[in-house]
């Protein structure tokens, strides 16, 4: 029996990752949906997440999107590590805003996968657009 025969389900992979992810826990991430190749998560912006302009530091929406990206890419069953990411911040984010990140696979091959992540606020307005590429190792989540 190979590791491929014992791959965890997407929700168990994400739980295993989250349980060891202090930063995602600090963000206050809650899971909305986890499926093979996708993940939706949310968090509330806190005062300590703002910058000198009293808006959320760009790293907050980036970090939320990056976490959704990590969970979605690993939900496919192989260990996946980020090799390239980018983000466009299209609207400011404020204390009390509830951010939702929706990560979805766009292209998956044996060794690479590309994901898009849309970050929206509680008014369903897009605040950031994120794109990421992962390298898919030959190790499986078991």
Backbone as a ProteinNet text record, in pm:
[ID]
protein_1_A
[PRIMARY]
XXXXXXXXXXXXXXXXXXXXXXXXXXXXXXXXXXXXXXXXXXXXXXXXXXXXXXXXXXXXXXXXXXXXXXXXXXXXXXXXXXXXXXXXXXXXXXXXXXXXXXXXXXXXXXXXXXXXXXXXXXXXXXXXXXXXXXXXXXXXXX
[TERTIARY]
84.6	0	89.5	62.1	143	78.8	156.4	102.8	-18.4	-18.2	-129	-261.1	-254.3	-375.6	-432.7	-353.8	-395.8	-406.4	-427.9	-433.8	-553	-527.7	-633.9	-734.6	-854.8	-956.4	-918.2	-967.9	-932.8	-955.4	-1068	-1095	-996.3	-952.3	-853.9	-714.6	-681.2	-552.9	-548.9	-654.7	-660	-660.1	-730.6	-729.8	-589.2	-521.2	-384	-292.3	-307	-227	-258.6	-386.1	-428.3	-384.5	-392.5	-354.1	-207.5	-125.5	17.2	53.2	-46.2	-26.3	-60.7	36.3	12.9	-28.3	27.1	-4.8	-150.5	-196.8	-337.2	-429.6	-388.3	-467.6	-469.7	-354.5	-348.2	-439.4	-446.9	-536.3	-682.7	-714.1	-852.1	-934.4	-868.1	-934.3	-1042.8	-1155	-1264.1	-1284.9	-1316.7	-1336.8	-1483.2	-1505.9	-1640.5	-1664	-1562.2	-1575.5	-1437.3	-1424.1	-1300.9	-1342.5	-1284.6	-1310	-1180.1	-1176	-1054.6	-1026.4	-914.2	-873	-934.4	-1008.1	-1065.4	-1079.9	-1086.5	-1102.5	-1155.8	-1252.7	-1305.2	-1289.2	-1227.8	-1204.9	-1241.9	-1261.7	-1292	-1221.7	-1211.7	-1152.7	-1205.2	-1191.3	-1228.8	-1102.5	-1095.1	-978.6	-982.2	-868	-854.1	-762.5	-769.4	-690.9	-542.4	-487.7	-343.7	-301.1	-396.9	-368	-361.4	-373.2	-376.5	-238.7	-226	-101.1	-120.4	-26.7	-30.9	-141.2	-210.2	-322.2	-457.2	-452.8	-574.3	-651.6	-579.8	-637.3	-558.6	-617	-547.1	-417.2	-312.6	-184	-207	-143.8	-160.9	-125.3	-37.9	1.2	-112	-214.2	-326.9	-409.6	-452.8	-530.7	-442.8	-312.7	-221.6	-212.5	-197.1	-183.6	-308.8	-425.1	-549.9	-556.9	-526.8	-529.1	-425.7	-307.5	-200.5	-239.4	-308.4	-354.7	-458.8	-553.8	-655.1	-587.7	-490.2	-410.8	-339.2	-276.1	-204.1	-299.8	-412.2	-508.3	-566	-603	-661.7	-561.9	-437.5	-339.3	-301.6	-297.1	-265.8	-385.7	-506.3	-626.8	-631.7	-545.7	-540.2	-472.1	-407.5	-350.6	-200	-131.2	15.2	60	176.3	235.3	266.5	220.3	238.7	302	402.9	470.7	469.6	449.6	442	575.2	569.9	691.3	675.7	552.5	531.4	392.5	384.8	255.5	255.6	135.6	120	-19.3	-33.4	-163.7	-185.1	-309.6	-351.5	-454.1	-427.4	-520.4	-608.3	-737.8	-824.9	-917.9	-933.1	-1013.1	-949.8	-959	-903.9	-986.6	-921.1	-982.5	-967.6	-1073.8	-1075.4	-1100.6	-1070.5	-1098.6	-1246.7	-1274	-1411.7	-1458.6	-1388.9	-1426.9	-1411.6	-1503.8	-1495.5	-1449.7	-1334.1	-1277.1	-1301.1	-1337.2	-1357.2	-1264.3	-1183.5	-1092.4	-1141.7	-1157.6	-1203.6	-1092.6	-1031.6	-921.9	-974.1	-935.8	-980.4	-868.2	-852	-752.2	-790.1	-689.8	-711	-647	-532.9	-459.3	-375.7	-389.7	-316.9	-246.9	-116.6	-41.2	22.8	100	162.9	254.8	327.1	425.7	394.1	302.7	268.5	117.4	74.5	-67.1	-77.8	-172.9	-196.4	-334.9	-340.8	-464.9	-493.4	-621.9	-667.3	-740	-718	-787.5	-849.7	-978.6	-1049.6	-1077.5	-1042.9	-1071.7	-1182.6	-1290.9	-1406.6	-1432.6	-1504.4	-1543.9	-1688	-1739.9	-1874	-1983.6	-1951.3	-2048.2	-2036.8	-1960.6	-1936.3	-1859.7	-1785.1	-1701.5	-1561.6	-1506	-1370.5	-1271.8	-1184	-1082	-941.9	-923.3	-791.9	-805.5	-712.5	-703.4	-562.6	-554	-427.9	-412.9	-290.9	-261	-138.5	-140.6	-26.4	0.3	126.7	171	239.8	209.6	275.6	350.6	454.9	523.2	461.2	419.4	357.1	460.6	498.7	600.1	546.6	634	593.4	561.7	525.4	482.3	332.2	264	120.2	80	-34.9	-91.2	-156.1	-92.2	-145.8	-164.3
-117.5	0	124.3	219.2	340.9	454.7	564	683	736.8	722.6	772	706.7	585	512.3	559.7	634.6	678	829.4	900	1045.8	1090.8	1189.6	1245.5	1320.5	1336.8	1416.6	1564.5	1649.7	1791.3	1856	1827.5	1889.9	1843.5	1718.9	1670.7	1727	1744.4	1807.2	1948.8	2024.7	2164.1	2172.7	2083	2082.7	2056.7	1960.8	1928.1	2048.7	2117.5	2236.8	2346.7	2375.8	2485.7	2464.4	2340.7	2309.7	2342.6	2349.6	2381.2	2518.5	2600.9	2730.8	2844.3	2882.1	2986.7	3119.2	3152.6	3281.7	3285.5	3182	3178.5	3183	3117.7	3123.1	3265.5	3335.6	3474.3	3564.6	3538.7	3616.6	3598.6	3486.4	3458.5	3396	3320.3	3259.5	3160	3170.7	3072.9	3012.7	2884.1	2815.2	2819.6	2856.1	2857.8	2735.9	2700.4	2586.6	2534.3	2403.6	2337.9	2225.2	2224.9	2117.9	2094.9	1990.1	1960.2	2075.1	2145.3	2253.7	2388.8	2400.6	2530.5	2544	2669.4	2696.9	2838.7	2855.9	2987.7	3004.7	3118.5	3147.7	3292.7	3323.9	3462.2	3500.7	3631.9	3687.3	3828.9	3880.3	4017.5	4098.4	4216.1	4304	4369.2	4360.4	4415.7	4538.8	4619	4742.4	4718.6	4611.5	4586.5	4545.5	4539.3	4503.8	4626.2	4746.8	4867.6	4933.3	5021.5	5095.2	5241.4	5326.8	5467.4	5548.6	5491.3	5559.4	5513.8	5431.5	5374	5284.8	5223.6	5119.3	4991.8	4879.7	4753.4	4752.2	4706.9	4689.1	4594.9	4623.7	4538.9	4393.6	4371.2	4234.6	4153	4218.9	4146.2	4078.1	4154	4089.7	3992.3	4025.4	3932.8	3802.9	3814.8	3695	3608.9	3673.1	3596.6	3522	3592.3	3529.3	3417.8	3441.6	3342.4	3216.7	3234.2	3117.7	3038.8	3109.4	3040.2	2964.8	3028.1	2968.1	2842.3	2849.5	2733.5	2617.7	2648.9	2543.5	2480.8	2563.2	2512.2	2428	2474.2	2400.5	2267.5	2262.6	2135.8	2042.2	2096.8	2013.1	1914.1	1934.6	1842	1709.6	1705.1	1578.8	1572.5	1650.2	1654.5	1773.3	1760.1	1875.5	1979.6	2102	2209.1	2329.2	2387.7	2504.6	2617.8	2736.8	2855.5	2884.6	2917.2	2960.1	3099.4	3149.3	3284.1	3331.5	3457.7	3516.9	3664.4	3717.1	3860.8	3900.7	4029.8	4078.9	4220.3	4251.5	4387.9	4427.3	4535.1	4587.9	4689.6	4662.3	4748.5	4837.9	4809.2	4893.9	4889	4999.4	4997.2	4908.3	4859.7	4771.3	4839	4835.8	4907.4	4814.2	4863.4	4788.4	4751.8	4627.8	4578.7	4514.9	4539.5	4474.3	4323.2	4252.8	4106.9	4072.4	4008.1	3971.7	3824.6	3797	3659.5	3636.2	3531.5	3494.9	3365.6	3367.7	3251	3210.7	3094.5	3043.6	2932.1	2937.5	2836.2	2799.8	2671.5	2623.5	2667.4	2715.2	2755.6	2657.9	2603	2508.8	2421	2289.4	2194.7	2092.5	2078.9	1972.1	1887.2	1789.9	1701.7	1777.5	1878.3	1946.2	2092.6	2154.8	2295.6	2313.8	2418.7	2455.2	2605.6	2664.3	2808	2830.9	2926.5	2957.6	3106.8	3140.6	3278.1	3285.3	3396.5	3421.2	3559.4	3565	3692.4	3720	3841.3	3881.8	3986.4	3959.6	4050.2	4094.2	4205.5	4249.6	4206.8	4248.2	4207.9	4262.6	4358.9	4413.4	4347.1	4238	4162.2	4244.3	4344.3	4426.1	4366	4350.5	4298.2	4401.8	4357.8	4447.2	4409.9	4285.2	4243.2	4123.6	4117.2	4005.3	3948.1	3818.7	3749.8	3635.6	3613.2	3499.5	3429.6	3297.3	3223.7	3094.9	3058.7	2933.1	2850.2	2721.9	2630.2	2522.3	2473.8	2352.6	2238.7	2133.3	2016.9	1906.7	1881.4	1780	1640.3	1544.6	1403.7	1340.4	1423.8	1376.1	1398.4	1303.7	1310.5	1333.1	1396.5	1415.2	1284.3	1216.6	1088.3	1092.6
0	0	0	-89	-99.4	-20	-0.4	66.6	-7.2	-139.6	-220.9	-182.3	-129.3	-91.7	41.9	118.8	252.3	265.8	156.9	160.4	245.8	331.7	414.4	327.7	379.7	311.5	322.2	231.5	236.9	374	439	569	675.9	672	769.6	742	614.7	579.4	635.1	610.8	654.9	807.5	874.4	1021.3	1073.8	1014.3	1055.5	1034.8	922.6	896.2	996	1015.5	1101.8	1247	1292.3	1430.6	1458.1	1353.8	1368.7	1312	1285.8	1220.6	1317.5	1398.9	1499.5	1436.8	1321.1	1259.5	1212.9	1145.3	1102.7	1224.1	1331.8	1454.5	1510.2	1507.9	1555.5	1472.5	1341.7	1256.3	1297.9	1360.9	1401.1	1290.4	1206.1	1090.7	1132.4	1064.5	1075.5	937.4	932.3	805.1	764.4	638.2	582.3	494.6	415.5	324.2	287.8	288.3	243	150.1	31	-65.5	-141.5	-218.2	-294.7	-391.4	-367.3	-454.9	-425	-315	-279.5	-128.6	-84.6	57.6	73.6	162.9	198.1	348.3	386.1	527.3	555.3	684.6	720.2	848.5	869	990.5	1009.5	1132	1163	1187.4	1126.4	1140.7	1279.1	1349.2	1483.7	1482.2	1586.9	1597.5	1575.9	1632.6	1620.8	1479.5	1388.7	1249.9	1158.5	1216.3	1134.9	1126	1027.5	1007.3	1048.9	1014.5	1051.8	986.5	890.2	824.6	880.8	986.6	1046.4	950	857.4	772.3	799.7	766	787.5	707.7	771.5	703.6	585.5	472	353.2	378.6	475.8	509.2	569.1	620.4	679.6	570.8	470	362.6	284.7	270	204.3	283.7	415.5	499.9	497.3	500.1	492.1	359.8	249.9	117.4	108.5	165.3	162.3	239.4	351.6	427.9	349	287.5	205.4	91.8	29.7	-77.9	-29.3	86.7	141.8	169.9	234.3	266.8	139.5	41.7	-82.5	-160.8	-169.5	-250.2	-186	-54.8	12.8	17.2	5.2	7.8	-107.6	-207	-320.5	-284.6	-167.3	-119.9	-112.6	-195.6	-191.3	-108	-43.5	23.6	-84	-60.8	-158.2	-88.7	-152.9	-97	-199.6	-149.7	-233.8	-301.2	-430.6	-500.9	-561.3	-571.5	-622.4	-582.6	-536	-502.2	-540	-561.1	-583.3	-537.1	-505.4	-460.5	-511.8	-541.4	-571.9	-466.6	-394.1	-294.4	-365.9	-374.2	-454.6	-372.7	-242.9	-153.6	-14.7	60.9	196.5	289.5	393.9	492.9	628.9	710.3	836.9	955.4	1075.1	1197.8	1200	1234.1	1239.3	1110.4	999.5	874.3	888.5	829.7	823.2	682.5	674.3	545.2	516.7	393.8	347.4	229.4	237.6	128.7	65.9	-65.8	-141.4	-236.8	-210.5	-293.3	-382.4	-510.6	-606.4	-702.2	-724.8	-820.1	-960.5	-1035	-1173.2	-1270.5	-1229.9	-1314.7	-1224	-1237.2	-1152.8	-1240.6	-1218.9	-1284.8	-1175.9	-1215.4	-1118.4	-1022.5	-1074.1	-989.4	-958.9	-1031.9	-1008.5	-1003.2	-931.2	-931.3	-913.9	-984.7	-978.7	-918.7	-825	-755.1	-762.3	-768.2	-751.1	-618.1	-547.2	-420.9	-428.1	-403.3	-394.8	-248	-202.6	-65.6	-71.3	1.3	4.9	147.9	161.9	295	323.2	439.4	482.3	391.2	307	211.8	74.8	68.7	-54.6	-158.9	-112.2	-201	-204.3	-322.7	-336.9	-285.3	-192.9	-138.2	-185.2	-231.1	-280	-373.5	-468.8	-563.2	-552.9	-527.8	-500.5	-600.6	-644	-731	-674.4	-672.9	-620.7	-696.2	-697.5	-758.9	-651.5	-648.9	-556	-632.5	-567.1	-610.7	-532.4	-602.3	-539.5	-524.2	-399.5	-369.4	-395.4	-386.7	-401.6	-267.3	-169.7	-37.4	-25.7	34.3	48.1	193.7	213.7	346.6	389.8	483.1	532.8	682.3
[MASK]
++++++++++++++++++++++++++++++++++++++++++++++++++++++++++++++++++++++++++++++++++++++++++++++++++++++++++++++++++++++++++++++++++++++++++++++

